[in-house]
Amino acid sequence: MRLPPLNALRVFEAAARCLSFSKAAEELNVTPAAVSHQIKALEEWLGVTLFKRLNRAVILTEEGQKYVLGIREGLEAIEMATEKLLMQEEAGALTVSTLPSFAVRWLLPRLSKFREDHPDIDIRLDASDRLTDFDREEVDLVIRYGNGNYPGFRTEKMLTEDTLFPVCSPALLQGVHPLRQPEDLIHHTLLHDDLRVDWETWLAAAGVRGIDPKKGPSFNDSSMVLTAAMAGQGVALGRSTLAADDLAAGRLVKPFDVEIRADNAYYIVCPEAWADRPRIVTFRNWLLKEAALDPGRFMSSAQGDEGTDSAG
């Protein structure tokens, strides 16, 4: 298919409409010399004279009059097709992959806000702890917990200082061995996710000795750890945002003031090639805004660092 340069066609259409190289230049924000050069190059490419140059004006030749009608229709068709494509990019479905714990404890309770503000974007949530292969899976972006080292991907940290601290059922504040100081944990069961090292770090920070930090039941999902704690099965090491709603509702309590800072954080990750697509930008901005609304409650997942998502 032999097509002349698109920019030359745009310049030709503007000059034909204005019947002035100077006015066309002003409209296109270029110099009159640039317009004259583009017209001359197009005429040479076509082998046809499109304008008659007069002393202080230009007029279309017969060939130019015929040609501009088709060019104008073509440019309008391109504009309509582009607008239609951009509208489709701004709406439709968006597939988001994240950890089950984060999906249940943080994202799902807030998604209704997103739907209210952006009814044209349907979120498809893939709650999974496996790595995502963007080349093979229909996933637009992922929310991952880690150190932020995801080479080849657009990565943005979702605020803030993540803290870990013991949480438990209110019932454990009473009874034969009420939780009043960290040393009282010796009478209670420690609940773990896969990162048993967190309890070891917290106990050291609290100055507690004589408690085995690795003893107690383990769960592979942070949400299950918190659920077990709410059921009174023991004391969990909660992370600020995952536990925030349950603390606010009184389903969990924080028996001690000692907190430790998590090493990792949540990151929004997607391939650089489509990081600026309208739907992705809209959802990413919304996530960052929601995280910033209450930075003291935003946390890291109790899952371990999942590593870098594969792009192929």
PyMOL commands that set and color helices and strands:
alter all, ss='L'
color gray80, all
select helices_A, chain A and resi 6-18+21-28+32-46+62-90+100-117+170-173+182-187+197-206+222-230+240-249+272-274+278-293+295-297
alter helices_A, ss='H'
color red, helices_A
select strands_A, chain A and resi 51-53+58-60+92-98+121-127+141-146+153-157+163-167+190-191+235-239+260-261+265-271
alter strands_A, ss='S'
color yellow, strands_A
deselect
rebuild
show_as cartoon
